[in-house]
Amino acid sequence: MMTSTACACQSGLDYNVCCQPVLSNHNKASMATQLMRARYSAFTLGKIDFLLQTLHPDKRQPDDREHLETICATTTWLGLTILANTQQTDTASVEFVAFYDDSPLGQLHERSQFTYETGLWFYRDGLILPPVSLPRNAVCLCGSGLKFKRCHGR
């Protein structure tokens, strides 16, 4: 019997139909937002090889693996929110906020740039944006079901 598990990217879909196919095969990302969600899931799961594969070859640095291993080992990711995206034939921009456990709540608010080359989407780079404000009475992004002010908003 197969069990369902909610995808870490918080798409509302099961992992096995959301990010898992893309994490298993980079070719499965037909849109930049799919690759963005899969990269977030890869960070939560420590899938360093996928993160390196999906980084544009022109942007790769010799210490990327070590840097990514450190991030994955020391960060507890809590949730992802896609705020905006635009996609052309071979370029795309995805604005997102990725929340992580910190004191207070940490967030990475970024506008990421993607390119489509040789039949694959690649992450190129991102512009770090100011933190977003979260409504205290909203449901917490970590999935606890509690209001933000009673959970990670303290």
C-alpha positions in Angstrom: 0.0 0.0 0.0 1.4 3.4 -1.0 1.1 6.2 1.5 0.8 9.9 0.5 3.1 12.5 1.9 2.5 16.2 1.4 5.2 17.8 -0.7 7.7 20.0 1.2 7.1 22.9 -1.3 3.6 23.3 0.0 1.9 23.0 -3.3 -0.9 21.1 -1.8 0.0 18.0 -3.8 1.6 14.7 -2.7 5.4 14.6 -3.0 5.2 11.6 -5.4 3.3 13.7 -8.0 4.8 17.1 -7.3 8.5 17.4 -6.7 9.6 13.8 -6.7 9.4 13.3 -10.5 11.4 16.4 -11.1 14.0 15.5 -8.4 14.3 12.1 -10.1 14.6 13.5 -13.6 15.5 17.2 -14.3 13.8 16.8 -17.7 10.4 16.7 -16.0 10.4 20.4 -15.1 8.4 21.9 -17.9 8.1 25.3 -16.1 10.5 27.4 -14.1 8.1 27.3 -11.1 8.3 23.5 -11.1 12.0 23.7 -11.0 11.8 26.3 -8.2 9.6 24.1 -6.1 11.8 21.1 -6.7 14.9 23.0 -5.7 13.2 24.1 -2.5 12.3 20.4 -1.8 15.9 19.4 -2.6 17.1 21.9 0.0 14.7 20.3 2.6 15.9 16.8 1.6 19.6 17.5 1.2 19.6 16.6 -2.5 22.9 18.3 -3.2 23.5 16.6 -6.6 20.1 17.9 -7.9 20.9 21.4 -6.7 24.2 21.3 -8.5 22.7 19.8 -11.7 20.0 22.5 -11.9 22.4 25.4 -11.3 23.3 26.9 -14.7 26.8 25.7 -15.7 28.0 29.3 -16.1 27.2 30.0 -12.5 28.9 27.0 -10.9 31.8 27.5 -8.5 34.3 25.0 -7.1 33.0 25.3 -3.5 29.3 25.0 -4.4 29.0 21.4 -3.0 30.5 22.4 0.3 28.4 25.5 0.6 25.2 23.6 -0.2 26.0 20.8 2.2 26.4 23.4 5.0 23.1 25.0 4.2 21.3 21.7 4.1 22.8 20.5 7.3 22.2 23.6 9.3 18.8 24.9 8.1 15.4 23.6 9.0 13.1 24.8 6.2 9.5 25.5 7.2 7.7 26.5 4.1 7.7 28.1 0.6 5.4 30.7 -0.8 5.5 31.6 -4.5 4.6 35.3 -4.8 4.9 35.9 -8.5 6.3 34.4 -11.7 6.7 35.3 -15.3 7.8 32.9 -18.0 8.9 33.6 -21.6 10.0 30.9 -24.0 13.5 30.6 -22.6 13.7 32.9 -19.5 11.7 33.1 -16.4 11.5 35.0 -13.1 10.1 33.5 -9.9 9.6 35.6 -6.7 9.3 33.5 -3.6 9.8 33.5 0.2 11.3 30.4 1.8 10.9 30.4 5.6 13.3 28.7 8.0 13.6 28.0 11.7 15.5 30.8 13.3 15.0 33.2 16.2 13.0 35.1 15.1 11.6 33.3 12.1 14.0 33.5 9.2 13.1 34.1 5.6 14.8 34.1 2.2 12.8 36.5 -0.1 14.2 36.3 -3.6 13.5 37.0 -7.2 15.1 34.1 -9.0 16.1 34.1 -12.7 15.9 30.9 -14.8 16.9 30.1 -18.3 15.8 27.3 -20.6 18.6 25.7 -22.6 19.0 22.3 -24.2 15.5 21.3 -23.1 16.2 22.0 -19.4 15.4 24.8 -17.0 18.3 26.1 -15.0 18.5 28.4 -12.0 20.8 31.3 -12.9 20.8 33.7 -9.9 18.6 35.7 -7.6 18.1 39.1 -6.2 17.6 39.1 -2.4 14.6 41.2 -1.5 13.5 42.7 1.8 11.6 40.4 4.2 7.8 40.2 3.9 5.5 40.9 6.8 3.3 38.0 7.8 -0.2 38.6 9.3 -0.2 37.4 12.9 -3.7 35.9 12.6 -2.9 33.8 9.5 -2.3 30.1 9.8 1.4 29.4 10.5 3.4 28.5 7.4 5.0 25.5 9.1 1.9 23.4 8.7 1.2 23.2 12.5 -2.4 24.4 12.0 -1.8 27.1 14.7 -2.1 30.8 14.1 1.2 32.4 13.2 1.2 34.5 16.3 0.9 31.4 18.5 3.6 29.4 16.6 6.5 30.9 14.7 5.3 34.5 15.2 6.3 34.7 18.9 
